[in-house]
Amino acid sequence: QSALTQPASVSGSPGQSITISCTGTSSDVGAYNYVSWYQQHPNKAPKLMIYDVSNRPSGVSNRFSASKSGNTASLTISGLQAEDEADYYCSSYTSSGTRVFGGGTKLTVL
Amino acid sequence: EVQLVESGGGLVQPGGSLRLSCAASGFTFGSHWMHWVRQAPGKGLVWVSRINSDGTSTIYADSVKGRFTISRDNAKNTLYLQMNSLRAEDTALYYCTRNWGSAAFDFWGQGTMVTVSS
């Protein structure tokens, strides 16, 4: 049950786009279209941003998009805004029926 | 409005036990799988355990298997996590979260802090 691999940090200027990667294995990310993404602001609970690889829950901005290729999933945030500054986590279903999170990526809006 | 409110955290000595509770409201609790997820101070999210809607199926992360037990009382709309043989590395904020769709977590509580220290 090793954590999925995410970059520790990414940054971008307002209006720009950034992409956060999430690399797993053929037993989790690569095996199922069950990758989800979460946004967490300091001292707040996580918020679901993307489910089933690329679907946005109601109320989530369409500036957030995601995809998957092989064992790597990606989250893209376009038109960066100050309020996007937060930690982002990916998660996947695994072949053993458990769930696994990525280590988290700190997004800094310059 | 969906609400998940955790309680039961606190300071416990290594080897001790604690039972966490999560009171659910605003949705049909008995229709949803539920999970516990934890976050050590300054660290990332770690999945802990899942229980199905009627409590007949449970699964655990290797790090807690044999020490933690997830359960639920659908009549009381409450999720539990019994934690035994606690270790320093179990120190974390414990979140209760609702399973949504195939494998996402759509609602989260605010968490309850567990500190394992002598």
gemmi code that builds the backbone of each chain (N, CA, C; Angstrom):
import gemmi

chains = {
    "A": [
        ("GLN", (0.833, -1.208, 0.000), (0.000, 0.000, 0.000), (0.867, 1.257, 0.000)),
        ("SER", (1.752, 1.377, -0.971), (2.583, 2.572, -1.066), (1.763, 3.735, -1.587)),
        ("ALA", (2.067, 4.924, -1.067), (1.367, 6.118, -1.493), (1.628, 6.389, -2.973)),
        ("LEU", (0.647, 6.974, -3.616), (0.826, 7.426, -4.987), (1.830, 8.577, -4.977)),
        ("THR", (2.535, 8.749, -6.098), (3.596, 9.753, -6.157), (3.121, 11.055, -6.789)),
        ("GLN", (3.219, 12.119, -6.021), (2.894, 13.466, -6.503), (4.106, 14.374, -6.287)),
        ("PRO", (4.245, 15.409, -7.115), (5.312, 16.385, -6.837), (4.999, 17.094, -5.530)),
        ("ALA", (6.042, 17.424, -4.776), (5.823, 18.067, -3.477), (5.218, 19.455, -3.618)),
        ("SER", (5.602, 20.141, -4.693), (5.105, 21.497, -4.873), (5.057, 21.867, -6.341)),
        ("VAL", (4.135, 22.755, -6.667), (4.041, 23.378, -7.982), (3.653, 24.835, -7.740)),
        ("SER", (3.927, 25.659, -8.709), (3.558, 27.063, -8.575), (3.206, 27.644, -9.937)),
        ("GLY", (2.443, 28.724, -9.889), (2.068, 29.404, -11.114), (1.552, 30.790, -10.802)),
        ("SER", (1.526, 31.622, -11.796), (1.034, 32.992, -11.626), (-0.460, 33.046, -11.924)),
        ("PRO", (-1.133, 34.021, -11.377), (-2.565, 34.169, -11.671), (-2.834, 34.180, -13.168)),
        ("GLY", (-3.839, 33.440, -13.574), (-4.204, 33.361, -14.980), (-3.535, 32.225, -15.730)),
        ("GLN", (-2.446, 31.734, -15.203), (-1.738, 30.630, -15.858), (-2.407, 29.295, -15.567)),
        ("SER", (-1.895, 28.247, -16.207), (-2.357, 26.887, -15.951), (-1.237, 26.073, -15.335)),
        ("ILE", (-1.613, 25.153, -14.457), (-0.639, 24.231, -13.889), (-1.207, 22.825, -13.950)),
        ("THR", (-0.314, 21.853, -13.922), (-0.728, 20.449, -13.918), (0.002, 19.716, -12.808)),
        ("ILE", (-0.758, 18.914, -12.066), (-0.202, 18.094, -10.990), (-0.331, 16.634, -11.403)),
        ("SER", (0.767, 15.914, -11.346), (0.740, 14.501, -11.723), (0.571, 13.617, -10.495)),
        ("CYS", (0.120, 12.407, -10.745), (-0.140, 11.424, -9.690), (0.180, 10.054, -10.278)),
        ("THR", (1.283, 9.485, -9.864), (1.733, 8.227, -10.458), (1.551, 7.071, -9.496)),
        ("GLY", (0.888, 6.042, -9.998), (0.677, 4.844, -9.216), (1.233, 3.635, -9.929)),
        ("THR", (0.503, 2.533, -9.837), (0.947, 1.284, -10.446), (-0.200, 0.641, -11.213)),
        ("SER", (0.076, -0.490, -11.792), (-0.951, -1.239, -12.524), (-1.941, -1.907, -11.581)),
        ("SER", (-1.739, -1.749, -10.276), (-2.666, -2.297, -9.293), (-3.596, -1.233, -8.719)),
        ("ASP", (-3.386, 0.004, -9.091), (-4.281, 1.055, -8.603), (-4.650, 2.008, -9.743)),
        ("VAL", (-3.896, 3.078, -9.918), (-4.249, 4.071, -10.937), (-4.429, 3.436, -12.315)),
        ("GLY", (-3.511, 2.563, -12.684), (-3.550, 1.969, -14.010), (-4.635, 0.938, -14.213)),
        ("ALA", (-5.180, 0.424, -13.126), (-6.126, -0.677, -13.221), (-7.577, -0.238, -13.266)),
        ("TYR", (-7.871, 0.917, -12.723), (-9.267, 1.356, -12.587), (-9.419, 2.841, -12.934)),
        ("ASN", (-10.588, 3.182, -13.405), (-10.910, 4.601, -13.639), (-11.550, 5.185, -12.391)),
        ("TYR", (-10.892, 4.975, -11.269), (-11.411, 5.404, -9.977), (-10.415, 6.318, -9.276)),
        ("VAL", (-9.910, 7.286, -10.004), (-9.017, 8.278, -9.418), (-9.828, 9.511, -9.052)),
        ("SER", (-9.580, 10.031, -7.880), (-10.239, 11.257, -7.435), (-9.190, 12.245, -6.937)),
        ("TRP", (-9.584, 13.509, -6.905), (-8.686, 14.587, -6.494), (-9.362, 15.430, -5.416)),
        ("TYR", (-8.556, 15.904, -4.463), (-9.055, 16.669, -3.332), (-8.229, 17.935, -3.143)),
        ("GLN", (-8.904, 18.990, -2.766), (-8.274, 20.268, -2.432), (-8.378, 20.450, -0.918)),
        ("GLN", (-7.295, 20.844, -0.287), (-7.326, 21.075, 1.150), (-6.645, 22.395, 1.483)),
        ("HIS", (-7.418, 23.328, 1.989), (-6.864, 24.575, 2.487), (-6.384, 24.362, 3.912)),
        ("PRO", (-5.453, 25.199, 4.389), (-4.913, 25.014, 5.743), (-5.993, 24.921, 6.802)),
        ("ASN", (-5.853, 23.908, 7.663), (-6.768, 23.682, 8.794), (-8.219, 23.461, 8.363)),
        ("LYS", (-8.407, 23.007, 7.151), (-9.749, 22.686, 6.660), (-9.806, 21.238, 6.235)),
        ("ALA", (-11.033, 20.716, 6.165), (-11.210, 19.362, 5.664), (-11.012, 19.343, 4.151)),
        ("PRO", (-10.594, 18.222, 3.608), (-10.455, 18.114, 2.150), (-11.795, 18.288, 1.456)),
        ("LYS", (-11.716, 18.714, 0.193), (-12.902, 18.907, -0.640), (-12.722, 18.121, -1.921)),
        ("LEU", (-13.735, 17.353, -2.298), (-13.699, 16.585, -3.536), (-13.769, 17.528, -4.739)),
        ("MET", (-12.801, 17.394, -5.646), (-12.750, 18.241, -6.837), (-13.011, 17.460, -8.122)),
        ("ILE", (-12.557, 16.210, -8.161), (-12.681, 15.359, -9.345), (-12.939, 13.933, -8.883)),
        ("TYR", (-13.839, 13.221, -9.541), (-14.031, 11.807, -9.248), (-14.034, 11.001, -10.538)),
        ("ASP", (-13.775, 9.715, -10.422), (-13.741, 8.814, -11.583), (-12.911, 9.403, -12.720)),
        ("VAL", (-11.704, 9.787, -12.386), (-10.668, 10.299, -13.304), (-10.903, 11.732, -13.759)),
        ("SER", (-12.117, 12.026, -14.257), (-12.266, 13.318, -14.940), (-13.598, 14.010, -14.712)),
        ("ASN", (-14.380, 13.534, -13.777), (-15.698, 14.118, -13.547), (-15.679, 15.121, -12.393)),
        ("ARG", (-16.349, 16.248, -12.645), (-16.442, 17.277, -11.609), (-17.760, 17.185, -10.872)),
        ("PRO", (-17.719, 17.200, -9.538), (-18.985, 17.275, -8.788), (-19.654, 18.621, -9.052)),
        ("SER", (-20.947, 18.654, -8.810), (-21.679, 19.900, -8.939), (-21.059, 20.974, -8.050)),
        ("GLY", (-20.872, 22.151, -8.610), (-20.346, 23.259, -7.822), (-18.854, 23.479, -7.962)),
        ("VAL", (-18.136, 22.527, -8.540), (-16.695, 22.691, -8.743), (-16.462, 23.418, -10.071)),
        ("SER", (-15.603, 24.397, -10.030), (-15.333, 25.218, -11.209), (-14.819, 24.384, -12.375)),
        ("ASN", (-15.224, 24.772, -13.581), (-14.730, 24.061, -14.768), (-13.292, 24.450, -15.105)),
        ("ARG", (-12.660, 25.255, -14.258), (-11.227, 25.517, -14.413), (-10.408, 24.287, -13.964)),
        ("PHE", (-11.086, 23.386, -13.278), (-10.436, 22.158, -12.817), (-10.781, 21.026, -13.792)),
        ("SER", (-9.759, 20.388, -14.329), (-9.967, 19.257, -15.222), (-8.920, 18.201, -14.903)),
        ("ALA", (-9.183, 16.968, -15.331), (-8.260, 15.883, -15.006), (-8.348, 14.795, -16.054)),
        ("SER", (-7.311, 13.966, -16.079), (-7.242, 12.878, -17.047), (-6.336, 11.785, -16.495)),
        ("LYS", (-6.213, 10.726, -17.268), (-5.342, 9.621, -16.873), (-4.745, 8.970, -18.115)),
        ("SER", (-3.486, 8.574, -18.005), (-2.834, 7.817, -19.056), (-1.962, 6.763, -18.393)),
        ("GLY", (-2.286, 5.508, -18.629), (-1.531, 4.434, -18.000), (-1.614, 4.508, -16.485)),
        ("ASN", (-0.463, 4.520, -15.843), (-0.415, 4.553, -14.386), (-0.353, 5.964, -13.805)),
        ("THR", (-0.504, 6.973, -14.641), (-0.393, 8.360, -14.186), (-1.664, 9.147, -14.461)),
        ("ALA", (-2.164, 9.774, -13.410), (-3.302, 10.674, -13.520), (-2.798, 12.102, -13.390)),
        ("SER", (-3.563, 13.035, -13.922), (-3.151, 14.439, -13.885), (-4.326, 15.348, -13.592)),
        ("LEU", (-4.073, 16.368, -12.815), (-5.050, 17.411, -12.520), (-4.525, 18.713, -13.102)),
        ("THR", (-5.345, 19.382, -13.879), (-4.980, 20.676, -14.456), (-5.896, 21.756, -13.913)),
        ("ILE", (-5.308, 22.840, -13.490), (-6.066, 24.002, -13.058), (-5.721, 25.135, -14.012)),
        ("SER", (-6.726, 25.635, -14.697), (-6.501, 26.725, -15.647), (-6.971, 28.038, -15.047)),
        ("GLY", (-6.466, 29.151, -15.577), (-6.864, 30.464, -15.073), (-6.650, 30.569, -13.574)),
        ("LEU", (-5.435, 30.233, -13.122), (-5.139, 30.206, -11.700), (-5.639, 31.445, -10.963)),
        ("GLN", (-6.218, 31.190, -9.792), (-6.682, 32.279, -8.937), (-6.056, 32.121, -7.559)),
        ("ALA", (-6.018, 33.198, -6.832), (-5.390, 33.177, -5.514), (-5.999, 32.115, -4.610)),
        ("GLU", (-7.310, 31.940, -4.720), (-7.988, 30.975, -3.837), (-7.690, 29.522, -4.181)),
        ("ASP", (-7.003, 29.300, -5.300), (-6.614, 27.931, -5.654), (-5.412, 27.469, -4.838)),
        ("GLU", (-4.737, 28.414, -4.187), (-3.571, 28.042, -3.394), (-4.003, 27.126, -2.251)),
        ("ALA", (-3.485, 25.904, -2.264), (-3.918, 24.871, -1.330), (-3.059, 23.635, -1.560)),
        ("ASP", (-3.310, 22.610, -0.756), (-2.712, 21.301, -0.990), (-3.684, 20.461, -1.805)),
        ("TYR", (-3.153, 19.681, -2.722), (-3.977, 18.817, -3.576), (-3.523, 17.372, -3.437)),
        ("TYR", (-4.505, 16.486, -3.300), (-4.231, 15.067, -3.130), (-4.996, 14.264, -4.180)),
        ("CYS", (-4.331, 13.266, -4.732), (-5.028, 12.301, -5.568), (-5.303, 11.059, -4.722)),
        ("SER", (-6.252, 10.263, -5.175), (-6.598, 9.023, -4.488), (-7.044, 8.013, -5.531)),
        ("SER", (-6.819, 6.749, -5.247), (-7.234, 5.701, -6.177), (-7.740, 4.486, -5.423)),
        ("TYR", (-8.643, 3.794, -6.064), (-9.052, 2.459, -5.623), (-7.905, 1.513, -5.952)),
        ("THR", (-7.737, 0.455, -5.151), (-6.672, -0.500, -5.430), (-7.223, -1.906, -5.644)),
        ("SER", (-6.415, -2.754, -6.188), (-6.846, -4.116, -6.509), (-7.174, -4.936, -5.268)),
        ("SER", (-6.728, -4.503, -4.114), (-7.049, -5.217, -2.879), (-8.308, -4.659, -2.220)),
        ("GLY", (-8.909, -3.682, -2.866), (-10.144, -3.115, -2.345), (-9.934, -1.952, -1.393)),
        ("THR", (-8.674, -1.646, -1.129), (-8.385, -0.511, -0.264), (-8.357, 0.768, -1.101)),
        ("ARG", (-8.074, 1.859, -0.479), (-7.869, 3.138, -1.161), (-6.452, 3.611, -0.841)),
        ("VAL", (-5.894, 4.417, -1.697), (-4.564, 4.957, -1.450), (-4.540, 6.413, -1.897)),
        ("PHE", (-3.883, 7.251, -1.103), (-3.731, 8.663, -1.449), (-2.313, 8.929, -1.952)),
        ("GLY", (-2.187, 10.029, -2.675), (-0.874, 10.536, -3.009), (-0.316, 11.294, -1.820)),
        ("GLY", (0.969, 11.633, -1.900), (1.610, 12.340, -0.800), (1.212, 13.797, -0.668)),
        ("GLY", (0.529, 14.304, -1.688), (0.080, 15.687, -1.635), (1.003, 16.638, -2.375)),
        ("THR", (0.420, 17.659, -2.977), (1.164, 18.687, -3.710), (0.722, 20.054, -3.214)),
        ("LYS", (1.696, 20.861, -2.804), (1.382, 22.217, -2.363), (1.415, 23.144, -3.566)),
        ("LEU", (0.278, 23.754, -3.858), (0.190, 24.712, -4.964), (0.353, 26.125, -4.429)),
        ("THR", (1.322, 26.819, -4.982), (1.544, 28.216, -4.626), (1.174, 29.098, -5.812)),
        ("VAL", (0.322, 30.073, -5.579), (-0.034, 31.045, -6.610), (0.824, 32.275, -6.377)),
        ("LEU", (1.720, 32.527, -7.311), (2.747, 33.567, -7.146), (2.157, 34.984, -7.177)),
    ],
    "B": [
        ("GLU", (-28.778, 19.341, 4.885), (-27.335, 19.534, 4.751), (-26.598, 18.337, 5.375)),
        ("VAL", (-25.694, 17.766, 4.604), (-24.905, 16.644, 5.110), (-23.942, 17.148, 6.182)),
        ("GLN", (-23.930, 16.461, 7.308), (-22.971, 16.786, 8.373), (-22.368, 15.511, 8.925)),
        ("LEU", (-21.066, 15.564, 9.141), (-20.328, 14.488, 9.795), (-19.545, 15.127, 10.934)),
        ("VAL", (-19.789, 14.657, 12.160), (-19.150, 15.263, 13.329), (-18.427, 14.186, 14.128)),
        ("GLU", (-17.103, 14.270, 14.096), (-16.282, 13.298, 14.812), (-16.085, 13.710, 16.268)),
        ("SER", (-15.885, 12.711, 17.107), (-15.593, 12.959, 18.518), (-14.820, 11.769, 19.066)),
        ("GLY", (-14.297, 11.923, 20.282), (-13.633, 10.814, 20.940), (-12.117, 10.874, 20.937)),
        ("GLY", (-11.560, 11.850, 20.236), (-10.108, 11.956, 20.223), (-9.556, 12.438, 21.559)),
        ("GLY", (-8.239, 12.394, 21.684), (-7.612, 12.854, 22.914), (-6.194, 12.338, 23.036)),
        ("LEU", (-5.637, 12.513, 24.221), (-4.280, 12.061, 24.503), (-4.333, 10.673, 25.149)),
        ("VAL", (-3.562, 9.755, 24.610), (-3.539, 8.389, 25.134), (-2.095, 7.891, 25.137)),
        ("GLN", (-1.777, 7.056, 26.097), (-0.426, 6.508, 26.179), (-0.224, 5.395, 25.162)),
        ("PRO", (1.019, 5.186, 24.743), (1.301, 4.067, 23.837), (0.791, 2.753, 24.434)),
        ("GLY", (0.156, 1.967, 23.572), (-0.445, 0.719, 24.023), (-1.880, 0.860, 24.469)),
        ("GLY", (-2.352, 2.081, 24.576), (-3.707, 2.335, 25.046), (-4.747, 2.198, 23.956)),
        ("SER", (-5.994, 2.478, 24.329), (-7.124, 2.351, 23.407), (-7.949, 3.620, 23.407)),
        ("LEU", (-8.681, 3.793, 22.308), (-9.562, 4.936, 22.141), (-10.649, 4.538, 21.166)),
        ("ARG", (-11.863, 5.049, 21.364), (-12.921, 4.816, 20.384), (-13.397, 6.148, 19.837)),
        ("LEU", (-13.297, 6.273, 18.531), (-13.777, 7.466, 17.853), (-15.205, 7.241, 17.380)),
        ("SER", (-15.976, 8.313, 17.364), (-17.337, 8.273, 16.842), (-17.503, 9.332, 15.764)),
        ("CYS", (-18.420, 9.088, 14.869), (-18.754, 10.053, 13.818), (-20.270, 10.073, 13.688)),
        ("ALA", (-20.879, 11.164, 14.113), (-22.328, 11.309, 14.024), (-22.701, 11.905, 12.680)),
        ("ALA", (-23.554, 11.202, 11.962), (-23.945, 11.626, 10.622), (-25.375, 12.166, 10.611)),
        ("SER", (-25.615, 13.164, 9.785), (-26.958, 13.706, 9.632), (-27.103, 14.327, 8.247)),
        ("GLY", (-28.342, 14.521, 7.837), (-28.608, 15.173, 6.570), (-28.662, 14.249, 5.369)),
        ("PHE", (-28.481, 12.945, 5.603), (-28.567, 11.978, 4.506), (-28.945, 10.618, 5.089)),
        ("THR", (-29.274, 9.683, 4.232), (-29.642, 8.338, 4.672), (-28.372, 7.559, 4.970)),
        ("PHE", (-27.936, 7.633, 6.215), (-26.657, 7.071, 6.636), (-26.530, 5.599, 6.247)),
        ("GLY", (-27.573, 4.841, 6.463), (-27.530, 3.399, 6.237), (-27.408, 2.986, 4.783)),
        ("SER", (-27.420, 3.947, 3.870), (-27.304, 3.637, 2.447), (-25.892, 3.860, 1.908)),
        ("HIS", (-25.012, 4.349, 2.750), (-23.682, 4.742, 2.266), (-22.552, 3.980, 2.945)),
        ("TRP", (-21.559, 3.564, 2.132), (-20.312, 3.096, 2.693), (-19.637, 4.297, 3.358)),
        ("MET", (-18.825, 4.005, 4.374), (-18.129, 5.070, 5.094), (-16.659, 4.703, 5.301)),
        ("HIS", (-15.830, 5.725, 5.473), (-14.390, 5.524, 5.647), (-13.853, 6.356, 6.798)),
        ("TRP", (-12.700, 5.941, 7.278), (-11.868, 6.775, 8.152), (-10.569, 7.078, 7.392)),
        ("VAL", (-10.170, 8.322, 7.437), (-8.928, 8.795, 6.829), (-8.197, 9.610, 7.889)),
        ("ARG", (-6.879, 9.479, 7.974), (-6.152, 10.234, 8.982), (-5.069, 11.107, 8.359)),
        ("GLN", (-4.647, 12.093, 9.139), (-3.627, 13.032, 8.657), (-2.748, 13.427, 9.844)),
        ("ALA", (-1.522, 12.941, 9.831), (-0.573, 13.320, 10.874), (-0.240, 14.804, 10.749)),
        ("PRO", (0.132, 15.444, 11.826), (0.434, 16.883, 11.776), (1.449, 17.225, 10.695)),
        ("GLY", (1.066, 18.118, 9.796), (1.952, 18.550, 8.727), (2.176, 17.541, 7.620)),
        ("LYS", (1.443, 16.447, 7.652), (1.634, 15.385, 6.664), (0.404, 15.223, 5.775)),
        ("GLY", (0.446, 14.231, 4.910), (-0.618, 14.018, 3.950), (-1.740, 13.123, 4.463)),
        ("LEU", (-2.738, 12.962, 3.603), (-3.884, 12.116, 3.922), (-3.508, 10.642, 3.787)),
        ("VAL", (-4.008, 9.845, 4.708), (-3.773, 8.396, 4.662), (-5.093, 7.684, 4.920)),
        ("TRP", (-5.468, 6.832, 4.001), (-6.691, 6.056, 4.159), (-6.502, 5.004, 5.248)),
        ("VAL", (-7.521, 4.821, 6.102), (-7.412, 3.908, 7.238), (-8.311, 2.683, 7.089)),
        ("SER", (-9.605, 2.921, 6.806), (-10.528, 1.795, 6.822), (-11.825, 2.147, 6.127)),
        ("ARG", (-12.564, 1.129, 5.695), (-13.867, 1.279, 5.046), (-14.832, 0.243, 5.569)),
        ("ILE", (-16.095, 0.656, 5.675), (-17.162, -0.269, 6.061), (-18.300, -0.121, 5.056)),
        ("ASN", (-18.943, -1.219, 4.708), (-20.045, -1.130, 3.749), (-21.318, -0.653, 4.456)),
        ("SER", (-22.375, -0.529, 3.718), (-23.569, 0.154, 4.227), (-24.241, -0.568, 5.394)),
        ("ASP", (-24.218, -1.900, 5.392), (-24.887, -2.610, 6.488), (-23.914, -3.165, 7.520)),
        ("GLY", (-22.643, -2.842, 7.373), (-21.650, -3.220, 8.366), (-21.115, -4.629, 8.243)),
        ("THR", (-21.465, -5.335, 7.176), (-21.046, -6.731, 7.056), (-19.693, -6.907, 6.386)),
        ("SER", (-19.153, -5.846, 5.809), (-17.860, -5.931, 5.133), (-16.975, -4.772, 5.549)),
        ("THR", (-15.765, -5.106, 5.978), (-14.810, -4.086, 6.393), (-13.447, -4.375, 5.770)),
        ("ILE", (-12.627, -3.334, 5.651), (-11.290, -3.507, 5.111), (-10.394, -2.443, 5.741)),
        ("TYR", (-9.105, -2.774, 5.895), (-8.191, -1.906, 6.636), (-6.874, -1.709, 5.900)),
        ("ALA", (-6.236, -0.605, 6.197), (-4.864, -0.408, 5.745), (-3.968, -1.360, 6.537)),
        ("ASP", (-2.892, -1.810, 5.920), (-1.987, -2.741, 6.595), (-1.470, -2.187, 7.914)),
        ("SER", (-1.281, -0.871, 7.975), (-0.693, -0.235, 9.151), (-1.569, -0.328, 10.393)),
        ("VAL", (-2.867, -0.599, 10.215), (-3.783, -0.653, 11.370), (-4.476, -2.001, 11.501)),
        ("LYS", (-4.278, -2.871, 10.531), (-4.954, -4.170, 10.544), (-4.612, -4.933, 11.816)),
        ("GLY", (-5.652, -5.479, 12.456), (-5.451, -6.227, 13.689), (-5.479, -5.369, 14.934)),
        ("ARG", (-5.406, -4.052, 14.763), (-5.417, -3.151, 15.921), (-6.669, -2.268, 15.935)),
        ("PHE", (-7.145, -1.896, 14.760), (-8.314, -1.012, 14.649), (-9.512, -1.818, 14.165)),
        ("THR", (-10.698, -1.403, 14.607), (-11.936, -2.015, 14.153), (-12.945, -0.931, 13.812)),
        ("ILE", (-13.419, -0.963, 12.574), (-14.446, -0.032, 12.132), (-15.806, -0.697, 12.321)),
        ("SER", (-16.789, 0.087, 12.729), (-18.140, -0.451, 12.888), (-19.143, 0.693, 12.729)),
        ("ARG", (-20.409, 0.336, 12.700), (-21.439, 1.356, 12.550), (-22.722, 0.914, 13.218)),
        ("ASP", (-23.522, 1.905, 13.608), (-24.855, 1.667, 14.143), (-25.801, 2.509, 13.290)),
        ("ASN", (-26.448, 1.875, 12.350), (-27.313, 2.626, 11.430), (-28.549, 3.189, 12.130)),
        ("ALA", (-28.949, 2.568, 13.227), (-30.093, 3.093, 13.978), (-29.730, 4.418, 14.657)),
        ("LYS", (-28.456, 4.563, 14.978), (-27.990, 5.791, 15.630), (-27.270, 6.722, 14.670)),
        ("ASN", (-27.207, 6.350, 13.384), (-26.519, 7.173, 12.381), (-25.086, 7.505, 12.809)),
        ("THR", (-24.393, 6.516, 13.302), (-23.065, 6.738, 13.854), (-22.063, 5.708, 13.358)),
        ("LEU", (-20.881, 6.218, 13.000), (-19.736, 5.406, 12.584), (-18.733, 5.392, 13.733)),
        ("TYR", (-18.037, 4.275, 13.891), (-17.065, 4.163, 14.979), (-15.714, 3.685, 14.458)),
        ("LEU", (-14.682, 3.978, 15.245), (-13.367, 3.393, 15.012), (-12.778, 3.054, 16.372)),
        ("GLN", (-12.708, 1.771, 16.666), (-12.078, 1.310, 17.901), (-10.596, 1.137, 17.616)),
        ("MET", (-9.775, 1.831, 18.389), (-8.336, 1.805, 18.163), (-7.646, 1.219, 19.388)),
        ("ASN", (-7.000, 0.091, 19.205), (-6.277, -0.580, 20.294), (-4.785, -0.602, 19.991)),
        ("SER", (-3.987, -0.915, 21.013), (-2.524, -1.016, 20.866), (-1.972, 0.195, 20.129)),
        ("LEU", (-2.368, 1.356, 20.574), (-1.984, 2.581, 19.875), (-0.489, 2.840, 19.955)),
        ("ARG", (0.028, 3.406, 18.872), (1.454, 3.705, 18.734), (1.634, 5.201, 18.479)),
        ("ALA", (2.835, 5.672, 18.681), (3.119, 7.088, 18.440), (2.769, 7.475, 17.007)),
        ("GLU", (3.010, 6.551, 16.081), (2.749, 6.849, 14.666), (1.267, 6.904, 14.311)),
        ("ASP", (0.400, 6.578, 15.252), (-1.035, 6.724, 15.034), (-1.513, 8.146, 15.343)),
        ("THR", (-0.620, 8.970, 15.860), (-0.960, 10.359, 16.158), (-1.379, 11.069, 14.876)),
        ("ALA", (-2.593, 11.577, 14.859), (-3.125, 12.194, 13.640), (-4.502, 12.797, 13.900)),
        ("LEU", (-4.937, 13.589, 12.946), (-6.326, 14.050, 12.894), (-7.098, 12.992, 12.121)),
        ("TYR", (-8.131, 12.468, 12.727), (-8.904, 11.398, 12.108), (-10.207, 11.963, 11.534)),
        ("TYR", (-10.371, 11.772, 10.224), (-11.563, 12.231, 9.524), (-12.494, 11.067, 9.227)),
        ("CYS", (-13.754, 11.319, 9.373), (-14.811, 10.438, 8.912), (-15.243, 10.981, 7.554)),
        ("THR", (-15.413, 10.111, 6.575), (-15.787, 10.590, 5.255), (-16.739, 9.616, 4.574)),
        ("ARG", (-17.614, 10.158, 3.751), (-18.635, 9.352, 3.079), (-18.155, 8.891, 1.719)),
        ("ASN", (-18.362, 7.615, 1.439), (-18.046, 7.078, 0.113), (-19.077, 7.584, -0.893)),
        ("TRP", (-18.566, 7.935, -2.035), (-19.474, 8.427, -3.075), (-19.080, 7.844, -4.421)),
        ("GLY", (-20.089, 7.331, -5.132), (-19.801, 6.747, -6.424), (-18.935, 5.506, -6.265)),
        ("SER", (-18.012, 5.345, -7.182), (-17.189, 4.141, -7.192), (-16.129, 4.142, -6.098)),
        ("ALA", (-15.473, 5.262, -5.884), (-14.366, 5.235, -4.922), (-13.936, 6.613, -4.484)),
        ("ALA", (-14.844, 7.569, -4.455), (-14.499, 8.919, -4.018), (-15.051, 9.184, -2.621)),
        ("PHE", (-14.606, 10.290, -2.054), (-15.057, 10.694, -0.721), (-15.693, 12.069, -0.871)),
        ("ASP", (-17.021, 12.157, -0.741), (-17.650, 13.427, -1.087), (-17.916, 14.361, 0.085)),
        ("PHE", (-18.106, 13.857, 1.268), (-18.282, 14.718, 2.434), (-17.329, 14.273, 3.536)),
        ("TRP", (-16.778, 15.267, 4.225), (-15.799, 15.023, 5.279), (-16.215, 15.755, 6.549)),
        ("GLY", (-15.915, 15.150, 7.683), (-16.081, 15.865, 8.937), (-14.906, 16.809, 9.137)),
        ("GLN", (-14.866, 17.455, 10.282), (-13.773, 18.368, 10.599), (-12.625, 17.654, 11.299)),
        ("GLY", (-12.841, 16.405, 11.667), (-11.775, 15.612, 12.246), (-11.722, 15.670, 13.766)),
        ("THR", (-11.140, 14.622, 14.349), (-10.887, 14.581, 15.790), (-9.442, 14.162, 15.987)),
        ("MET", (-8.737, 14.873, 16.861), (-7.301, 14.673, 17.004), (-6.982, 13.587, 18.012)),
        ("VAL", (-6.119, 12.680, 17.595), (-5.632, 11.609, 18.471), (-4.133, 11.803, 18.658)),
        ("THR", (-3.714, 11.881, 19.903), (-2.297, 12.023, 20.216), (-1.860, 10.857, 21.083)),
        ("VAL", (-0.870, 10.115, 20.597), (-0.355, 8.969, 21.343), (1.026, 9.340, 21.867)),
        ("SER", (1.105, 9.504, 23.182), (2.348, 9.952, 23.777), (2.359, 9.622, 25.264)),
        ("SER", (3.548, 9.368, 25.765), (3.689, 9.106, 27.198), (4.030, 10.400, 27.946)),
    ],
}
model = gemmi.Model(1)
for chain_id, residues in chains.items():
    chain = gemmi.Chain(chain_id)
    for i, (resn, *xyz) in enumerate(residues, 1):
        res = gemmi.Residue()
        res.name, res.seqid = resn, gemmi.SeqId(i, " ")
        for name, pos in zip(("N", "CA", "C"), xyz):
            atom = gemmi.Atom()
            atom.name, atom.element = name, gemmi.Element(name[0])
            atom.pos, atom.b_iso = gemmi.Position(*pos), 0.0
            res.add_atom(atom)
        chain.add_residue(res)
    model.add_chain(chain)
structure = gemmi.Structure()
structure.add_model(model)
structure.setup_entities()
